[in-house]
Amino acid sequence: MSKCNIHNNIRTFRFHKNEMTQQELADKVGVTRQTIVAIENGKYSPTLELAFKIAAVFETPLQEVFSYEPQ
């Protein structure tokens, strides 16, 4: 299995959004807490739709929450 090339700043954004929990973020975007954990840890790449939903929760552009590093 190849390493995920999508990096994120979700944990930082959660902290700055009144220390939002993973569960609160999961509820807002319609996924499980485990999905948020996997995305934060770089073990799962979100769909484009989910990435946009997460960025919308933080009211920030997608490229500030996620970045892609080609191999």
PASEBA-1860 file (N, C-alpha, C; in nm, 3 decimals):
! residues 71
1> MSKCNIHN> 0.085/-0.118/0.000/0.000/0.000/0.000/0.089/0.124/0.000 ~ 0.062/0.218/-0.088/0.145/0.337/-0.097/0.104/0.441/0.007 ~ 0.199/0.523/0.042/0.176/0.628/0.140/0.088/0.737/0.079 ~ 0.001/0.792/0.161/-0.089/0.898/0.116/-0.010/1.025/0.088 ~ -0.035/1.087/-0.026/0.034/1.210/-0.063/-0.047/1.334/-0.028 ~ -0.162/1.316/0.032/-0.245/1.430/0.071/-0.218/1.459/0.218 ~ -0.175/1.581/0.244/-0.148/1.623/0.381/-0.256/1.721/0.423 ~ -0.277/1.732/0.554/-0.383/1.821/0.600/-0.345/1.893/0.728
9> NIRTFRFH> -0.421/1.999/0.754/-0.406/2.079/0.875/-0.533/2.074/0.959 ~ -0.605/1.965/0.949/-0.734/1.955/1.018/-0.719/1.973/1.168 ~ -0.621/1.908/1.226/-0.605/1.917/1.372/-0.583/2.062/1.416 ~ -0.501/2.135/1.342/-0.475/2.276/1.374/-0.602/2.358/1.361 ~ -0.677/2.337/1.253/-0.802/2.410/1.234/-0.904/2.376/1.342 ~ -0.910/2.249/1.382/-1.002/2.211/1.490/-0.967/2.285/1.618 ~ -0.837/2.293/1.649/-0.791/2.360/1.770/-0.832/2.508/1.768 ~ -0.815/2.573/1.654/-0.847/2.714/1.643/-0.997/2.740/1.631
17> KNEMTQQE> -1.075/2.638/1.612/-1.222/2.651/1.604/-1.280/2.606/1.739 ~ -1.237/2.675/1.844/-1.285/2.647/1.981/-1.258/2.503/2.024 ~ -1.142/2.451/1.983/-1.101/2.316/2.018/-1.209/2.213/1.984 ~ -1.259/2.224/1.861/-1.360/2.132/1.809/-1.308/1.988/1.819 ~ -1.394/1.899/1.862/-1.353/1.758/1.871/-1.365/1.691/1.734 ~ -1.302/1.577/1.723/-1.314/1.500/1.600/-1.459/1.459/1.578 ~ -1.529/1.426/1.685/-1.669/1.386/1.673/-1.756/1.502/1.624 ~ -1.731/1.623/1.674/-1.807/1.739/1.629/-1.786/1.764/1.480
25> LADKVGVT> -1.661/1.754/1.436/-1.634/1.772/1.293/-1.701/1.662/1.212 ~ -1.691/1.540/1.259/-1.753/1.427/1.189/-1.904/1.449/1.174 ~ -1.969/1.495/1.280/-2.113/1.520/1.276/-2.148/1.629/1.175 ~ -2.064/1.731/1.167/-2.091/1.843/1.076/-2.078/1.803/0.929 ~ -1.988/1.708/0.900/-1.965/1.670/0.759/-2.029/1.536/0.723 ~ -2.089/1.469/0.820/-2.165/1.347/0.790/-2.083/1.220/0.776 ~ -1.975/1.209/0.853/-1.894/1.087/0.853/-1.873/1.041/0.998 ~ -1.805/0.930/1.015/-1.776/0.883/1.150/-1.651/0.950/1.205
33> RQTIVAIE> -1.636/0.947/1.336/-1.516/1.000/1.399/-1.394/0.925/1.350 ~ -1.408/0.794/1.328/-1.296/0.714/1.280/-1.247/0.761/1.144 ~ -1.338/0.809/1.060/-1.298/0.861/0.929/-1.214/0.987/0.947 ~ -1.255/1.075/1.037/-1.178/1.197/1.064/-1.040/1.161/1.119 ~ -1.034/1.064/1.209/-0.905/1.019/1.265/-0.815/0.970/1.152 ~ -0.868/0.887/1.064/-0.789/0.831/0.954/-0.740/0.941/0.859 ~ -0.823/1.039/0.831/-0.782/1.150/0.744/-0.672/1.231/0.812 ~ -0.693/1.266/0.938/-0.592/1.344/1.011/-0.457/1.273/1.015
41> NGKYSPTL> -0.460/1.143/1.028/-0.337/1.064/1.039/-0.277/1.028/0.903 ~ -0.340/1.072/0.796/-0.288/1.046/0.662/-0.304/0.902/0.617 ~ -0.398/0.830/0.679/-0.420/0.690/0.642/-0.535/0.675/0.544 ~ -0.606/0.785/0.519/-0.721/0.782/0.430/-0.729/0.915/0.357 ~ -0.749/0.912/0.229/-0.768/1.034/0.150/-0.917/1.060/0.134 ~ -0.963/1.178/0.174/-1.105/1.206/0.163/-1.147/1.224/0.017 ~ -1.274/1.202/-0.010/-1.326/1.233/-0.142/-1.319/1.384/-0.160 ~ -1.328/1.428/-0.282/-1.325/1.571/-0.309/-1.442/1.640/-0.239
49> ELAFKIAA> -1.558/1.578/-0.244/-1.676/1.635/-0.178/-1.654/1.650/-0.028 ~ -1.598/1.547/0.036/-1.574/1.552/0.180/-1.468/1.658/0.212 ~ -1.365/1.668/0.131/-1.261/1.769/0.153/-1.322/1.910/0.150 ~ -1.412/1.934/0.053/-1.477/2.064/0.044/-1.566/2.089/0.166 ~ -1.636/1.986/0.212/-1.721/2.000/0.331/-1.638/2.037/0.453 ~ -1.524/1.971/0.469/-1.437/2.000/0.583/-1.387/2.143/0.576 ~ -1.342/2.187/0.459/-1.295/2.324/0.443/-1.407/2.424/0.473 ~ -1.528/2.391/0.433/-1.641/2.480/0.457/-1.670/2.496/0.606
57> VFETPLQE> -1.655/2.388/0.681/-1.675/2.396/0.826/-1.580/2.498/0.887 ~ -1.457/2.500/0.838/-1.357/2.592/0.890/-1.360/2.728/0.821 ~ -1.451/2.744/0.724/-1.467/2.869/0.650/-1.333/2.916/0.592 ~ -1.266/2.822/0.528/-1.134/2.851/0.471/-1.119/2.781/0.336 ~ -1.034/2.831/0.249/-1.015/2.766/0.119/-0.959/2.624/0.135 ~ -0.998/2.539/0.044/-0.957/2.399/0.044/-0.805/2.384/0.054 ~ -0.731/2.465/-0.021/-0.586/2.451/-0.024/-0.518/2.491/0.107 ~ -0.590/2.555/0.198/-0.534/2.585/0.329/-0.552/2.468/0.425
65> VFSYEPQ> -0.650/2.384/0.397/-0.675/2.267/0.482/-0.599/2.146/0.429 ~ -0.597/2.127/0.298/-0.533/2.012/0.236/-0.424/2.055/0.137 ~ -0.321/1.973/0.127/-0.218/1.994/0.025/-0.181/1.859/-0.033 ~ -0.133/1.862/-0.157/-0.096/1.739/-0.227/0.051/1.744/-0.265 ~ 0.122/1.639/-0.234/0.263/1.627/-0.270/0.281/1.511/-0.365 ~ 0.308/1.539/-0.492/0.332/1.427/-0.585/0.463/1.355/-0.548 ~ 0.466/1.227/-0.578/0.586/1.149/-0.546/0.693/1.169/-0.649
END
